[in-house]
Structures are given as C-alpha cells and as structure tokens.
Amino acid sequence: MVSVALFAFVPLSFTRPIPGVVAPGAALRQLGKGFSFTEGPTVDRAGNVYFTDQPNDRIVKWGTDGTVSDFLKPAGRANGLCFDNQQNLWACADGKNELWRIDLKTKKPLVVIRDFGGKKLNGPNDLWIRPDGGLYLTDPFYQRPYWDHKAMEQDSEQVYFLPAGGKALVRVTTEFTKPNGIVGTPDGKTLYVADIGAGKTYSYAIQKDGRLTDRKLFCEQGSDGMTIDSEGNVYLTGKGVSVYNRAGEKIDQIDISENWTANVCIGGKKRNELFITASGAIYAITLRTTAAARE
C-alpha cells in the first residue's frame, strides 16, 4: 500500500511596504549651529521658520533665502512657538511662566496669560492653535536655573485650552504625568498630546467648547515636540525623529547626531522641508510629503 501525503496549498499574500516620509536621495543638512539649546520651530505663511534658543533668551529666524538671524532678544525665555491665522507669533514664555502673543511687524509682545487659578503656571512648553483660533497648551514642570521658585504652584502637569479671544485658561485634562509635545489635525478634529513622563502619546477628539474626549493610546512613545504632515503622519522627537502613520504604526526614523532632538516643523517655500531643532543646531531634510494644510 502506498501512502500519499496530501498538501494544502495556501495562496501567498503580499503586503506593500509602508513608505517612509523622506524624499528619495534626500540628505540631512545642518542649517545653523553654535546655539545653546534649540526648540519650538514654527513656520509663517512665506515658509520662513522661527525657533528658540532658550538658554540665550532669543527667538531666531531662518529665512527661505537661507539666512539665519535673531528675530527677538530678549524673548521671555520662549520655548514652543506657533502662528495663528493673523500671523501673530504665540510663544510659551517660561521666563515668568507666561503665554505671549507677538506682533510680527512691530515685534512687540503682549502677555496674554500670567497664571491659572491665581497660581503661576508650571512652565508653558508647547502649543497648537486650532483653525478657529482656540489654543491648546502643555504645562509640564522643568526646573529652570533662572527661576526664583523651586516648586510648582499647580497641583499637577496638564493641558489647557484658551478660547479664541479669551483671557483665561481652562484645564482640559487630569490624567497626564508630564505632557510636552502637542499637535492637531488641520481640520481641527483630532489632537495628539505626548506624555513624555509616561513614554506614551495619546489622541483626543476635539470638542467645539475645547473639551477633549475619546482618549486613545496612539503609540508607546513620548515626545518633546511634534508635527504632522499632509498624509496625517505624526512626527515625534527625542532620539532623532520617529514618524508614525495615522494608525500609530512607525514608518520612518530620521537619526540626528546630537544628544537630543527637541522639536520639528515642516516649512520652506514648497512646504516640504522638515526642520529639526536638535541641541545646539538646526537641521533640515526634504520630505516626499508636505506640511498639513488647514481645510
């Protein structure tokens, strides 16, 4: 008797590799160095990038013509920056734990927020402005050498919302360890917040009144700063730049030869350059994607 082995033939399934975000053949370029610690990049309508050198108390401008120059000094020890629809530059000025709005033409700052509940904020760190002008702000505590106080006055480190034209903050979270990087989608519907203290990033549904609902774990990585591109990919920082797609899958890693990568934004004339503030320098690399455009 002859035994016959039966084999089940299973059709093979092929999946396309997830594309990264860097343009083919693009190389990392150093745009400037000699800073103490670069942070908070943001881009204006013309594609110029503004970033901070916090220890040296200045806001620096990289122009689309390739020039690098001081925009404002002193600058309230500014950290995170963001432009609103009127091209005012908002700054997390943690010299006195304040939130500033700076007129781009006159360079004159207006102190919009000085406290929460009559107590000094921990240290405004990063911010994102939604399409209607409402503003979200992270407020972690990092002891600064230029502060007189040694302990935070707030009872926790959380995220705040400032309505468009508002004069007082509303605390919209209670669950964070140390929130830091923050960015939202251009339609104003989803907010990403990195809990750098817990090593995680979460997504939220944005409500019209500023409330944040439907909290979901986006990825198992925290971040100092964040940005988002035209495909909805989210860029996290720390050790280089880690890129995640909408589903929270890591699709790219951009390594930087610096001790720390603090923050990122997408700018330049074609809005396809990723600007990276990392320790004492600023870098750029060309993307195959572009900056997220508001709808």
Residue, then its C-alpha position, 0 to 999 in steps of 0.5 A: m500500500v502506498s501512502v500519499a501525503l496530501f498538501a494544502f496549498v495556501p495562496l501567498s499574500f503580499t503586503r506593500p511596504i509602508p513608505g517612509v516620509v523622506a524624499p528619495g536621495a534626500a540628505l540631512r543638512q545642518l542649517g545653523k549651529g553654535f546655539s545653546f539649546t534649540e526648540g519650538p520651530t514654527v513656520d509663517r505663511a512665506g515658509n520662513v521658520y522661527f525657533t528658540d534658543q532658550p538658554n540665550d533668551r532669543i527667538v531666531k529666524w531662518g529665512t527661505d533665502g537661507t539666512v539665519s538671524d535673531f528675530l527677538k532678544p530678549a524673548g521671555r525665555a520662549n520655548g514652543l512657538c506657533f502662528d495663528n491665522q493673523q500671523n501673530l507669533w504665540a510663544c510659551a514664555d517660561g521666563k515668568n511662566e507666561l503665554w505671549r502673543i507677538d506682533l510680527k511687524t512691530k515685534k512687540p509682545l503682549v502677555v496674554i496669560r500670567d497664571f491659572g487659578g491665581k497660581k503661576l503656571n508650571g512652565p508653558n512648553d508647547l502649543w497648537i492653535r486650532p483653525d478657529g483660533g482656540l489654543y491648546l497648551t502643555d504645562p509640564f514642570y522643568q526646573r529652570p536655573y533662572w527661576d526664583h521658585k523651586a516648586m510648582e504652584q499647580d497641583s499637577e502637569q496638564v493641558y489647557f485650552l484658551p478660547a479664541g479671544g479669551k483671557a483665561l485658561v481652562r484645564v482640559t485634562t487630569e490624567f497626564t504625568k508630564p505632557n510636552g509635545i502637542v499637535g492637531t489635525p488641520d481640520g481641527k478634529t483630532l489632537y495628539v498630546a505626548d506624555i513624555g513622563a509616561g513614554k506614551t502619546y495619546s489622541y483626543a477628539i476635539q470638542k467645539d467648547g475645547r473639551l477633549t474626549d475619546r482618549k486613545l493610546f496612539c503609540e508607546q512613545g513620548s515626545d518633546g515636540m511634534t508635527i504632522d504632515s499632509e498624509g496625517n503622519v505624526y512626527l515625534t522627537g527625542k532620539g532623532v525623529s520617529v514618524y508614525n502613520r495615522a494608525g500609530e504604526k512607525i514608518d520612518q526614523i530620521d537619526i540626528s547626531e546630537n544628544w537630543t532632538a527637541n522639536v520639528c516643523i515642516g516649512g520652506k517655500k514648497r512646504n516640504e522641508l522638515f526642520i529639526t531643532a536638535s541641541g545646539a543646531i538646526y537641521a533640515i531634510t526634504l520630505r516626499t510629503t508636505a506640511a498639513a494644510r488647514e481645510 
